[in-house]
Amino acid sequence: MKLYFELLAVAAMWVFVLDISGFWNEASSAVKRVLTNGAMKQPFQLKPFSCSLCMTFWTGAAYLLFTGHFTVGNLAYVCLLSFLTPRIKDLLLVVSDLLAALFNKITPRQ
């Protein structure tokens, strides 16, 4: 059971880093500016590093391999988590909105 929670945490971390925080967009823009001296105008995508689905799958598969838990069932779970990364993003945003509403409720008005 611990393995499944760890894989879910990995998926949530990749979704946060790549989809919510904006880190990848800023980092890729900096790399693009350095490599092309500002000449490249279109968006810069470097798969699998720009895709939470891809990073969840490859990180999860590597984690299973290195921990000795690589089975078809566990790999299917990693595939399911990868497939659900858009929903994980939605869930993280809902939790953020609920916490913001809660804090707005409990903080005194000025």
Backbone bond lengths (Angstrom), bond angles and torsions (degrees), N, CA, C in turn:
res aa  C-N    CA-C-N  psi(-1)  N-CA   C-N-CA  omega(-1)  CA-C   N-CA-C  phi
1 M - - - 1.444 - - 1.527 111.04 -
2 K 1.339 116.54 -36.43 1.455 121.25 179.12 1.527 110.41 -60.07
3 L 1.318 116.80 -38.26 1.463 121.58 179.86 1.524 111.19 -59.57
4 Y 1.329 117.03 -41.94 1.460 121.02 -177.63 1.527 111.32 -67.86
5 F 1.321 117.49 -38.52 1.458 120.37 176.65 1.527 111.43 -67.89
6 E 1.328 116.66 -37.73 1.462 119.59 177.89 1.527 110.92 -65.13
7 L 1.330 117.35 -41.33 1.457 120.31 177.79 1.529 111.21 -66.60
8 L 1.316 117.42 -36.87 1.462 120.71 175.77 1.525 110.64 -65.05
9 A 1.321 116.97 -38.87 1.468 121.08 177.11 1.523 110.92 -64.63
10 V 1.324 117.00 -40.26 1.465 120.67 176.45 1.526 110.17 -60.40
11 A 1.323 116.99 -44.90 1.467 120.77 178.86 1.524 110.90 -61.92
12 A 1.319 117.11 -43.66 1.468 120.58 -179.89 1.527 111.08 -64.88
13 M 1.328 117.00 -37.64 1.466 119.67 178.40 1.514 111.55 -65.93
14 W 1.337 117.92 -43.41 1.462 120.25 178.71 1.524 111.14 -65.10
15 V 1.318 117.02 -39.79 1.470 119.78 178.07 1.520 109.61 -62.35
16 F 1.317 117.20 -43.18 1.462 119.57 179.99 1.525 111.30 -64.29
17 V 1.324 116.76 -48.64 1.464 120.58 -175.63 1.531 111.47 -66.38
18 L 1.325 117.63 -43.22 1.458 119.94 -173.21 1.521 114.17 -90.80
19 D 1.324 118.28 -34.28 1.460 120.24 -172.58 1.523 114.21 -103.82
20 I 1.319 117.99 -32.82 1.456 120.18 -172.41 1.521 112.65 -101.99
21 S 1.309 118.15 -46.43 1.460 120.52 -171.05 1.521 113.98 -73.41
22 G 1.311 118.28 -25.91 1.457 120.82 -176.88 1.519 113.46 83.17
23 F 1.323 116.63 6.05 1.467 120.12 -179.64 1.522 112.00 -59.10
24 W 1.330 116.52 -45.84 1.457 118.79 -176.08 1.521 111.54 -64.81
25 N 1.316 118.11 -39.19 1.460 120.49 179.57 1.523 111.12 -62.31
26 E 1.318 116.55 -42.79 1.463 120.14 179.04 1.528 111.51 -68.20
27 A 1.326 116.76 -43.60 1.463 120.21 -179.25 1.523 110.99 -65.91
28 S 1.319 117.68 -42.23 1.462 119.64 -179.28 1.526 111.19 -69.73
29 S 1.332 117.28 -33.23 1.467 119.68 176.31 1.521 110.65 -65.11
30 A 1.324 116.48 -40.07 1.463 120.05 178.20 1.526 110.86 -65.31
31 V 1.323 117.08 -43.25 1.466 120.93 178.53 1.524 110.23 -63.51
32 K 1.324 116.39 -42.90 1.466 121.21 179.74 1.526 110.61 -61.41
33 R 1.330 117.29 -43.96 1.468 120.24 179.44 1.520 111.49 -62.87
34 V 1.321 116.91 -40.69 1.470 120.28 -178.69 1.522 111.47 -69.71
35 L 1.331 116.88 -44.63 1.463 120.20 -175.46 1.524 113.79 -72.49
36 T 1.320 117.00 -32.19 1.474 119.12 -174.84 1.519 112.75 -113.31
37 N 1.318 117.80 7.08 1.465 122.38 -176.61 1.520 111.83 52.13
38 G 1.323 116.82 35.98 1.454 122.55 177.33 1.509 114.82 81.76
39 A 1.343 118.83 6.27 1.464 121.19 -176.79 1.531 112.86 -78.62
40 M 1.320 118.68 -28.81 1.459 121.33 -177.23 1.526 109.28 -80.26
41 K 1.334 116.50 123.45 1.470 120.59 -177.06 1.524 113.26 -104.92
42 Q 1.328 118.85 -29.66 1.460 120.66 -177.75 1.528 110.41 -73.37
43 P 1.332 117.33 159.68 1.477 119.91 179.57 1.526 111.53 -58.95
44 F 1.308 115.17 144.89 1.451 122.32 -176.68 1.521 108.72 -103.96
45 Q 1.312 117.14 113.85 1.466 122.24 179.23 1.524 108.81 -119.94
46 L 1.288 116.79 128.20 1.453 121.91 178.55 1.518 107.73 -124.30
47 K 1.322 115.56 87.10 1.460 119.87 -179.43 1.513 108.40 -72.62
48 P 1.275 120.53 142.29 1.458 130.49 8.76 1.515 113.79 -89.29
49 F 1.344 118.03 1.76 1.465 119.88 -171.61 1.522 113.65 -74.51
50 S 1.317 118.50 -14.16 1.464 120.53 -178.69 1.525 112.43 -103.89
51 C 1.310 117.16 7.86 1.461 121.04 -171.98 1.529 109.44 -126.47
52 S 1.340 116.46 119.63 1.464 118.88 -178.71 1.526 111.27 -66.34
53 L 1.323 117.51 -33.55 1.462 120.57 177.02 1.531 110.09 -61.69
54 C 1.325 116.49 -48.87 1.470 121.02 -178.81 1.527 111.58 -64.06
55 M 1.331 116.21 -45.80 1.461 119.40 -177.68 1.520 111.96 -67.52
56 T 1.342 116.87 -35.42 1.461 119.44 175.98 1.516 110.36 -64.14
57 F 1.327 116.77 -43.99 1.466 119.56 -179.61 1.526 111.00 -63.60
58 W 1.322 117.66 -52.44 1.465 119.84 -174.39 1.528 112.25 -68.67
59 T 1.315 117.62 -38.04 1.463 119.96 177.25 1.528 110.61 -67.68
60 G 1.329 116.36 -42.64 1.465 120.13 178.26 1.518 112.28 -63.74
61 A 1.335 116.82 -42.76 1.468 120.22 178.56 1.528 110.88 -64.09
62 A 1.333 117.13 -42.68 1.466 120.30 177.95 1.527 110.94 -65.19
63 Y 1.332 116.78 -39.38 1.463 120.86 178.21 1.530 110.70 -61.81
64 L 1.319 116.40 -44.73 1.467 120.05 177.44 1.518 111.18 -61.48
65 L 1.307 116.22 -42.09 1.460 121.06 -178.36 1.528 111.23 -64.79
66 F 1.324 116.50 -46.24 1.460 120.33 -176.23 1.519 113.34 -74.31
67 T 1.333 117.85 -25.93 1.467 119.51 179.10 1.524 112.45 -91.45
68 G 1.321 117.36 -4.35 1.452 120.73 178.27 1.518 113.96 79.98
69 H 1.322 117.88 19.69 1.460 122.36 179.82 1.525 111.90 -108.36
70 F 1.315 117.48 23.44 1.462 120.89 -175.56 1.529 109.61 -77.53
71 T 1.327 115.49 100.52 1.460 122.08 174.88 1.523 107.46 -131.44
72 V 1.308 116.74 167.07 1.462 120.71 -179.99 1.534 110.25 -63.09
73 G 1.318 117.38 -40.65 1.461 120.73 179.48 1.520 112.60 -63.86
74 N 1.324 116.89 -44.00 1.460 120.21 178.50 1.523 111.68 -67.44
75 L 1.327 116.72 -38.40 1.459 119.80 176.92 1.529 110.58 -65.43
76 A 1.320 117.46 -36.82 1.468 121.02 175.98 1.531 110.35 -63.47
77 Y 1.322 117.67 -37.65 1.468 120.76 176.55 1.526 110.82 -64.17
78 V 1.330 116.96 -41.64 1.466 120.72 176.72 1.528 109.97 -62.40
79 C 1.321 116.83 -41.81 1.468 120.33 177.31 1.528 110.73 -62.01
80 L 1.319 117.47 -41.15 1.455 121.23 178.11 1.527 110.79 -63.16
81 L 1.325 117.29 -44.73 1.460 120.30 177.29 1.520 111.19 -61.70
82 S 1.313 116.89 -40.50 1.463 120.45 177.97 1.515 110.78 -62.09
83 F 1.314 115.85 -43.57 1.460 121.50 179.63 1.531 111.37 -63.60
84 L 1.329 116.86 -32.40 1.459 121.93 -176.33 1.529 114.13 -90.12
85 T 1.322 119.18 8.11 1.471 120.03 -178.60 1.528 113.21 -58.44
86 P 1.336 121.17 -36.14 1.480 117.55 175.04 1.526 112.85 -63.47
87 R 1.323 117.22 -36.66 1.464 120.33 177.93 1.527 111.22 -71.98
88 I 1.323 117.84 -34.07 1.463 121.25 175.89 1.524 109.12 -63.10
89 K 1.338 116.45 -40.63 1.466 120.29 176.46 1.525 110.15 -60.57
90 D 1.335 117.07 -46.78 1.466 120.69 178.96 1.521 110.98 -59.64
91 L 1.326 117.44 -41.99 1.460 121.80 -179.91 1.525 111.28 -64.59
92 L 1.321 117.67 -42.40 1.464 120.65 178.29 1.529 110.82 -63.43
93 L 1.318 117.47 -39.52 1.465 120.37 178.43 1.523 111.77 -68.13
94 V 1.332 117.31 -36.98 1.469 120.71 176.67 1.527 110.11 -64.67
95 V 1.319 117.24 -43.50 1.465 120.46 177.85 1.526 110.33 -61.07
96 S 1.313 117.20 -41.75 1.460 121.01 177.77 1.525 111.16 -62.35
97 D 1.322 117.18 -44.55 1.470 120.67 178.95 1.526 111.64 -64.96
98 L 1.325 117.39 -40.43 1.466 120.47 178.25 1.528 111.88 -64.69
99 L 1.315 116.39 -41.42 1.467 119.48 177.60 1.521 110.88 -66.00
100 A 1.327 118.11 -39.13 1.464 120.66 177.47 1.529 110.53 -63.43
101 A 1.327 116.72 -42.57 1.471 120.01 178.32 1.523 110.79 -64.49
102 L 1.323 117.33 -40.18 1.464 121.20 178.57 1.524 110.92 -63.59
103 F 1.320 117.53 -45.70 1.451 120.59 179.91 1.525 111.43 -66.16
104 N 1.319 117.48 -34.94 1.455 120.19 176.35 1.524 111.22 -66.82
105 K 1.323 116.89 -32.28 1.470 122.02 179.12 1.519 111.61 -70.94
106 I 1.339 116.70 -41.33 1.464 119.26 -173.03 1.515 114.17 -89.67
107 T 1.329 118.10 -15.12 1.473 118.77 178.83 1.526 108.08 -83.63
108 P 1.327 115.81 140.83 1.471 118.86 -178.86 1.531 111.45 -71.21
109 R 1.315 114.56 145.41 1.470 121.33 177.18 1.526 109.14 -76.41
110 Q 1.306 116.53 146.51 1.472 119.98 -179.61 1.502 109.84 -111.76
